[in-house]
Amino acid sequence: MAEITAAMVKELREMTGAGMMDCKKALNETGGNMDEAVEFLRKNGQAKAEKKAGRIAAEGLCMVVKKDDTTAAVVEVNSETDFVAKNADFQAYVTAVANQAAESDAADMDAFLAESWNLDKSKTVKEALVEKIAVIGENLNIRRFEKVVASNGCVVSYVHGGGRIGVIVEAVTDVVNDNVKEAMTNIAMQVAALSPKYVSTGEVSEEYKAHEKEILMAQIAADPKMAGKPEKVIEGAVIGRLNKELKEVCLLEQVYVKAEDGKQTVAQYLAQVAKENGADLSVKRFVRFETGEGLEKKEENFAEEVAKQMAGN
C-alpha cells in the first residue's frame, strides 16, 4: 500500500471538496489510488463530482487561430513556468504553432511534428521546437492540437484568460452574418465558462449514464432519509438526479449565461437567434482546451533533493 501523505490528502480535498478526514479515509480504503479515492468519496456522497480542473498545474498557453469563417485550429503548448508562459517570445511561438495547425492536414501529433515548419521549410515542427527549447531554456511541449473545418456553416473562436482556455465552436447554418457569428461567439464563451462535456443529451453514451447511475445509487443507499424507501421511489430519485446532472454537462441543456431571466437555455437562445435571422441554425460540435488540463505540475522538495545529493543519489 502506498504511504498516504499530507500532500495526497490535500490534493484529493482540492479535487472533491470533501473533508480532510474523509479524504484520508478514502485514500486508506483505496491504497492511495487517487482516481479510486474520488470514486469512493462520490459513492459515499462526500464529493459531488470529480473536478479535473482542481488538478490543473502545468503552465503554458492555449491559442486559437481562425483562418477564415470555415477553418480554425486550437493548440496547447506547455512550459515549465508561468514566467515563460507570459514571455512574448513564447507567445509568438505558440501563435506560430496554431497557424501551423490551421494549415495542417496531420491526423495525429507524430505526423504534425514531422511536417515542415512553416516559418522555415528546412526544419520540421519537431526541430523548430527543439531549437525554441534551447533559446528559452525550459522544456516545452506541443501537447495537442485540433483543426475544425465547417463544411456547412461557420466556425467561431474564443480565448479566455489570456490563453488559459481556447474554444472553437462549429455551427451548421444556412445564414452566416454578424448576428449569427456574434451568437456563436456567445456560445463559445458559454463553453469556456461552464465546460460542458457534450453538445446535447443525444451524444451521451449509455456507458456514461450507467456509470453515473452507479454513483447515484451508492449515494442514495448511504442517505438515511432514503432508508426503507420502495425501489420505485429510489429509481425515480436516481433518474431525477441523473437528468439534473445531464443538464449541467450538455451544452444545449445548460442555462444560457447571458439569459436576462436566468432561465433561458442555450437551446432556446439558439432558437431565438435562428428565428430573428431566418436561419436554420444548430451547434455541430465544440472543442475546448484548458491549459494543463489533466496534468500535474512536478513539486520539488528542496530538503529531499539536498538529502539525496548528500547520500550520493
Contacts in CASP RR format, 6 or more apart in sequence:
PFRMAT RR
TARGET T0000
AUTHOR 0000-0000-0000
METHOD contacts of the structure
MODEL  1
MAEITAAMVKELREMTGAGMMDCKKALNETGGNMDEAVEFLRKNGQAKAE
KKAGRIAAEGLCMVVKKDDTTAAVVEVNSETDFVAKNADFQAYVTAVANQ
AAESDAADMDAFLAESWNLDKSKTVKEALVEKIAVIGENLNIRRFEKVVA
SNGCVVSYVHGGGRIGVIVEAVTDVVNDNVKEAMTNIAMQVAALSPKYVS
TGEVSEEYKAHEKEILMAQIAADPKMAGKPEKVIEGAVIGRLNKELKEVC
LLEQVYVKAEDGKQTVAQYLAQVAKENGADLSVKRFVRFETGEGLEKKEE
NFAEEVAKQMAGN
1 31 0 8 1.000
1 32 0 8 1.000
2 31 0 8 1.000
2 32 0 8 1.000
2 33 0 8 1.000
4 24 0 8 1.000
4 27 0 8 1.000
4 28 0 8 1.000
4 31 0 8 1.000
4 32 0 8 1.000
7 299 0 8 1.000
8 27 0 8 1.000
8 32 0 8 1.000
8 34 0 8 1.000
9 20 0 8 1.000
9 23 0 8 1.000
9 24 0 8 1.000
9 27 0 8 1.000
11 34 0 8 1.000
11 55 0 8 1.000
12 18 0 8 1.000
12 23 0 8 1.000
12 26 0 8 1.000
12 27 0 8 1.000
12 34 0 8 1.000
12 37 0 8 1.000
12 38 0 8 1.000
12 41 0 8 1.000
13 19 0 8 1.000
13 20 0 8 1.000
13 23 0 8 1.000
14 54 0 8 1.000
14 55 0 8 1.000
15 34 0 8 1.000
15 38 0 8 1.000
15 47 0 8 1.000
15 50 0 8 1.000
15 51 0 8 1.000
15 52 0 8 1.000
15 54 0 8 1.000
15 55 0 8 1.000
16 23 0 8 1.000
16 38 0 8 1.000
16 41 0 8 1.000
16 42 0 8 1.000
16 46 0 8 1.000
16 47 0 8 1.000
16 48 0 8 1.000
16 50 0 8 1.000
16 51 0 8 1.000
17 47 0 8 1.000
17 51 0 8 1.000
18 26 0 8 1.000
18 41 0 8 1.000
18 46 0 8 1.000
18 47 0 8 1.000
19 46 0 8 1.000
22 41 0 8 1.000
22 44 0 8 1.000
22 46 0 8 1.000
23 37 0 8 1.000
23 41 0 8 1.000
26 37 0 8 1.000
26 38 0 8 1.000
26 40 0 8 1.000
26 41 0 8 1.000
26 44 0 8 1.000
26 46 0 8 1.000
27 34 0 8 1.000
27 37 0 8 1.000
29 37 0 8 1.000
29 40 0 8 1.000
30 36 0 8 1.000
30 37 0 8 1.000
30 39 0 8 1.000
30 40 0 8 1.000
35 50 0 8 1.000
38 47 0 8 1.000
38 50 0 8 1.000
39 215 0 8 1.000
41 47 0 8 1.000
42 48 0 8 1.000
42 49 0 8 1.000
42 50 0 8 1.000
42 215 0 8 1.000
42 218 0 8 1.000
42 219 0 8 1.000
43 214 0 8 1.000
43 215 0 8 1.000
43 218 0 8 1.000
43 219 0 8 1.000
43 222 0 8 1.000
44 218 0 8 1.000
44 219 0 8 1.000
44 222 0 8 1.000
45 218 0 8 1.000
45 219 0 8 1.000
45 222 0 8 1.000
52 293 0 8 1.000
52 294 0 8 1.000
53 195 0 8 1.000
53 290 0 8 1.000
53 293 0 8 1.000
55 294 0 8 1.000
55 295 0 8 1.000
55 296 0 8 1.000
56 290 0 8 1.000
56 291 0 8 1.000
56 292 0 8 1.000
56 293 0 8 1.000
56 294 0 8 1.000
56 295 0 8 1.000
57 292 0 8 1.000
57 295 0 8 1.000
57 296 0 8 1.000
57 297 0 8 1.000
58 78 0 8 1.000
58 291 0 8 1.000
58 292 0 8 1.000
58 295 0 8 1.000
58 296 0 8 1.000
58 297 0 8 1.000
59 78 0 8 1.000
59 79 0 8 1.000
59 80 0 8 1.000
59 81 0 8 1.000
59 82 0 8 1.000
59 84 0 8 1.000
59 85 0 8 1.000
59 291 0 8 1.000
59 292 0 8 1.000
59 297 0 8 1.000
60 76 0 8 1.000
60 77 0 8 1.000
60 78 0 8 1.000
60 79 0 8 1.000
60 82 0 8 1.000
60 84 0 8 1.000
60 85 0 8 1.000
60 90 0 8 1.000
60 94 0 8 1.000
60 291 0 8 1.000
60 292 0 8 1.000
61 76 0 8 1.000
61 77 0 8 1.000
61 79 0 8 1.000
61 85 0 8 1.000
61 90 0 8 1.000
61 91 0 8 1.000
61 94 0 8 1.000
61 162 0 8 1.000
61 163 0 8 1.000
61 291 0 8 1.000
62 74 0 8 1.000
62 75 0 8 1.000
62 76 0 8 1.000
62 159 0 8 1.000
62 163 0 8 1.000
62 164 0 8 1.000
62 165 0 8 1.000
62 166 0 8 1.000
62 289 0 8 1.000
62 290 0 8 1.000
62 291 0 8 1.000
63 74 0 8 1.000
63 75 0 8 1.000
63 77 0 8 1.000
63 91 0 8 1.000
63 94 0 8 1.000
63 95 0 8 1.000
63 97 0 8 1.000
63 98 0 8 1.000
63 159 0 8 1.000
63 163 0 8 1.000
63 166 0 8 1.000
64 72 0 8 1.000
64 73 0 8 1.000
64 74 0 8 1.000
64 98 0 8 1.000
64 157 0 8 1.000
64 158 0 8 1.000
64 159 0 8 1.000
64 166 0 8 1.000
64 167 0 8 1.000
64 168 0 8 1.000
65 72 0 8 1.000
65 73 0 8 1.000
65 74 0 8 1.000
65 95 0 8 1.000
65 98 0 8 1.000
65 99 0 8 1.000
65 101 0 8 1.000
65 102 0 8 1.000
65 157 0 8 1.000
66 72 0 8 1.000
66 102 0 8 1.000
66 155 0 8 1.000
66 156 0 8 1.000
66 157 0 8 1.000
67 73 0 8 1.000
67 102 0 8 1.000
67 103 0 8 1.000
69 150 0 8 1.000
69 153 0 8 1.000
69 154 0 8 1.000
69 155 0 8 1.000
69 176 0 8 1.000
69 181 0 8 1.000
70 149 0 8 1.000
70 150 0 8 1.000
70 151 0 8 1.000
70 153 0 8 1.000
70 154 0 8 1.000
70 155 0 8 1.000
71 102 0 8 1.000
71 147 0 8 1.000
71 148 0 8 1.000
71 149 0 8 1.000
71 150 0 8 1.000
71 155 0 8 1.000
72 102 0 8 1.000
72 147 0 8 1.000
72 148 0 8 1.000
72 155 0 8 1.000
72 156 0 8 1.000
72 157 0 8 1.000
72 168 0 8 1.000
73 98 0 8 1.000
73 99 0 8 1.000
73 101 0 8 1.000
73 102 0 8 1.000
73 104 0 8 1.000
73 145 0 8 1.000
73 146 0 8 1.000
73 147 0 8 1.000
73 148 0 8 1.000
73 168 0 8 1.000
74 98 0 8 1.000
74 101 0 8 1.000
74 145 0 8 1.000
74 146 0 8 1.000
74 148 0 8 1.000
74 157 0 8 1.000
74 166 0 8 1.000
74 167 0 8 1.000
74 168 0 8 1.000
74 287 0 8 1.000
74 289 0 8 1.000
75 94 0 8 1.000
75 97 0 8 1.000
75 98 0 8 1.000
75 101 0 8 1.000
75 142 0 8 1.000
75 144 0 8 1.000
75 145 0 8 1.000
75 289 0 8 1.000
76 142 0 8 1.000
76 143 0 8 1.000
76 144 0 8 1.000
76 145 0 8 1.000
76 289 0 8 1.000
76 291 0 8 1.000
76 292 0 8 1.000
77 90 0 8 1.000
77 93 0 8 1.000
77 94 0 8 1.000
77 97 0 8 1.000
77 140 0 8 1.000
77 141 0 8 1.000
77 142 0 8 1.000
77 143 0 8 1.000
78 140 0 8 1.000
78 141 0 8 1.000
78 143 0 8 1.000
78 291 0 8 1.000
78 292 0 8 1.000
78 295 0 8 1.000
79 85 0 8 1.000
79 90 0 8 1.000
79 136 0 8 1.000
79 138 0 8 1.000
79 139 0 8 1.000
79 140 0 8 1.000
80 138 0 8 1.000
80 139 0 8 1.000
81 138 0 8 1.000
84 90 0 8 1.000
84 136 0 8 1.000
84 138 0 8 1.000
84 140 0 8 1.000
85 91 0 8 1.000
85 291 0 8 1.000
87 136 0 8 1.000
89 135 0 8 1.000
89 136 0 8 1.000
90 136 0 8 1.000
90 140 0 8 1.000
93 132 0 8 1.000
96 118 0 8 1.000
96 119 0 8 1.000
97 125 0 8 1.000
97 142 0 8 1.000
97 145 0 8 1.000
98 145 0 8 1.000
99 118 0 8 1.000
100 112 0 8 1.000
100 115 0 8 1.000
100 117 0 8 1.000
100 118 0 8 1.000
100 125 0 8 1.000
101 112 0 8 1.000
101 145 0 8 1.000
101 146 0 8 1.000
101 147 0 8 1.000
102 147 0 8 1.000
103 118 0 8 1.000
104 112 0 8 1.000
104 115 0 8 1.000
104 145 0 8 1.000
104 147 0 8 1.000
106 112 0 8 1.000
106 114 0 8 1.000
106 115 0 8 1.000
109 142 0 8 1.000
109 144 0 8 1.000
109 145 0 8 1.000
112 125 0 8 1.000
112 142 0 8 1.000
112 145 0 8 1.000
113 124 0 8 1.000
113 125 0 8 1.000
113 126 0 8 1.000
113 129 0 8 1.000
113 142 0 8 1.000
114 124 0 8 1.000
114 125 0 8 1.000
114 126 0 8 1.000
115 124 0 8 1.000
115 125 0 8 1.000
116 123 0 8 1.000
116 124 0 8 1.000
116 125 0 8 1.000
117 123 0 8 1.000
117 124 0 8 1.000
117 125 0 8 1.000
117 127 0 8 1.000
117 128 0 8 1.000
119 128 0 8 1.000
120 128 0 8 1.000
123 131 0 8 1.000
125 142 0 8 1.000
129 140 0 8 1.000
129 142 0 8 1.000
132 140 0 8 1.000
133 139 0 8 1.000
133 140 0 8 1.000
143 292 0 8 1.000
144 289 0 8 1.000
146 168 0 8 1.000
146 287 0 8 1.000
146 289 0 8 1.000
148 155 0 8 1.000
148 168 0 8 1.000
148 170 0 8 1.000
148 285 0 8 1.000
148 287 0 8 1.000
149 155 0 8 1.000
150 170 0 8 1.000
150 171 0 8 1.000
150 172 0 8 1.000
150 284 0 8 1.000
152 172 0 8 1.000
152 173 0 8 1.000
153 170 0 8 1.000
153 171 0 8 1.000
153 172 0 8 1.000
153 173 0 8 1.000
153 174 0 8 1.000
153 176 0 8 1.000
154 170 0 8 1.000
154 171 0 8 1.000
154 173 0 8 1.000
154 176 0 8 1.000
154 180 0 8 1.000
154 181 0 8 1.000
154 184 0 8 1.000
155 168 0 8 1.000
155 169 0 8 1.000
155 170 0 8 1.000
155 171 0 8 1.000
156 168 0 8 1.000
156 169 0 8 1.000
156 171 0 8 1.000
156 181 0 8 1.000
156 184 0 8 1.000
156 185 0 8 1.000
156 187 0 8 1.000
156 188 0 8 1.000
157 166 0 8 1.000
157 167 0 8 1.000
157 168 0 8 1.000
157 169 0 8 1.000
157 188 0 8 1.000
158 166 0 8 1.000
158 167 0 8 1.000
158 169 0 8 1.000
158 185 0 8 1.000
158 188 0 8 1.000
158 189 0 8 1.000
158 191 0 8 1.000
158 192 0 8 1.000
159 165 0 8 1.000
159 166 0 8 1.000
159 167 0 8 1.000
160 166 0 8 1.000
160 167 0 8 1.000
160 189 0 8 1.000
160 192 0 8 1.000
160 193 0 8 1.000
163 291 0 8 1.000
164 290 0 8 1.000
164 291 0 8 1.000
165 192 0 8 1.000
165 288 0 8 1.000
165 289 0 8 1.000
165 290 0 8 1.000
165 291 0 8 1.000
166 192 0 8 1.000
166 288 0 8 1.000
166 289 0 8 1.000
166 290 0 8 1.000
167 188 0 8 1.000
167 189 0 8 1.000
167 191 0 8 1.000
167 192 0 8 1.000
167 286 0 8 1.000
167 287 0 8 1.000
167 288 0 8 1.000
167 289 0 8 1.000
168 188 0 8 1.000
168 286 0 8 1.000
168 287 0 8 1.000
169 184 0 8 1.000
169 187 0 8 1.000
169 188 0 8 1.000
169 191 0 8 1.000
169 283 0 8 1.000
169 285 0 8 1.000
169 286 0 8 1.000
170 283 0 8 1.000
170 284 0 8 1.000
170 285 0 8 1.000
170 286 0 8 1.000
171 180 0 8 1.000
171 184 0 8 1.000
171 281 0 8 1.000
171 282 0 8 1.000
171 283 0 8 1.000
171 284 0 8 1.000
172 280 0 8 1.000
172 281 0 8 1.000
172 282 0 8 1.000
172 283 0 8 1.000
172 284 0 8 1.000
173 180 0 8 1.000
173 279 0 8 1.000
173 280 0 8 1.000
173 281 0 8 1.000
173 282 0 8 1.000
174 279 0 8 1.000
174 280 0 8 1.000
175 277 0 8 1.000
175 278 0 8 1.000
175 279 0 8 1.000
175 280 0 8 1.000
175 281 0 8 1.000
177 277 0 8 1.000
179 273 0 8 1.000
179 276 0 8 1.000
179 277 0 8 1.000
180 273 0 8 1.000
180 277 0 8 1.000
180 279 0 8 1.000
180 281 0 8 1.000
183 269 0 8 1.000
183 270 0 8 1.000
183 273 0 8 1.000
183 281 0 8 1.000
184 283 0 8 1.000
186 256 0 8 1.000
186 258 0 8 1.000
186 269 0 8 1.000
187 251 0 8 1.000
187 266 0 8 1.000
187 270 0 8 1.000
187 283 0 8 1.000
187 286 0 8 1.000
188 286 0 8 1.000
189 257 0 8 1.000
190 196 0 8 1.000
190 251 0 8 1.000
190 254 0 8 1.000
190 256 0 8 1.000
190 257 0 8 1.000
190 266 0 8 1.000
191 251 0 8 1.000
191 286 0 8 1.000
191 288 0 8 1.000
192 288 0 8 1.000
193 257 0 8 1.000
194 248 0 8 1.000
194 254 0 8 1.000
194 257 0 8 1.000
195 288 0 8 1.000
195 290 0 8 1.000
196 248 0 8 1.000
196 249 0 8 1.000
196 250 0 8 1.000
196 251 0 8 1.000
196 254 0 8 1.000
196 286 0 8 1.000
197 249 0 8 1.000
197 250 0 8 1.000
198 204 0 8 1.000
198 249 0 8 1.000
198 250 0 8 1.000
198 251 0 8 1.000
199 250 0 8 1.000
199 251 0 8 1.000
199 252 0 8 1.000
199 283 0 8 1.000
199 284 0 8 1.000
199 285 0 8 1.000
199 286 0 8 1.000
200 250 0 8 1.000
200 251 0 8 1.000
200 252 0 8 1.000
200 253 0 8 1.000
200 267 0 8 1.000
201 246 0 8 1.000
201 250 0 8 1.000
201 252 0 8 1.000
201 253 0 8 1.000
203 250 0 8 1.000
204 246 0 8 1.000
204 249 0 8 1.000
204 250 0 8 1.000
209 242 0 8 1.000
212 242 0 8 1.000
212 245 0 8 1.000
213 238 0 8 1.000
213 242 0 8 1.000
216 237 0 8 1.000
216 238 0 8 1.000
216 241 0 8 1.000
216 242 0 8 1.000
217 234 0 8 1.000
217 238 0 8 1.000
220 226 0 8 1.000
220 234 0 8 1.000
220 237 0 8 1.000
220 238 0 8 1.000
226 233 0 8 1.000
226 234 0 8 1.000
226 237 0 8 1.000
229 237 0 8 1.000
246 253 0 8 1.000
247 253 0 8 1.000
247 254 0 8 1.000
248 254 0 8 1.000
251 266 0 8 1.000
251 283 0 8 1.000
251 286 0 8 1.000
252 265 0 8 1.000
252 266 0 8 1.000
252 267 0 8 1.000
252 270 0 8 1.000
252 283 0 8 1.000
253 265 0 8 1.000
253 266 0 8 1.000
253 267 0 8 1.000
254 265 0 8 1.000
254 266 0 8 1.000
255 262 0 8 1.000
255 263 0 8 1.000
255 264 0 8 1.000
255 265 0 8 1.000
255 266 0 8 1.000
256 262 0 8 1.000
256 264 0 8 1.000
256 265 0 8 1.000
256 266 0 8 1.000
256 268 0 8 1.000
256 269 0 8 1.000
258 269 0 8 1.000
259 269 0 8 1.000
264 272 0 8 1.000
270 281 0 8 1.000
270 282 0 8 1.000
270 283 0 8 1.000
273 279 0 8 1.000
273 281 0 8 1.000
274 280 0 8 1.000
274 281 0 8 1.000
END
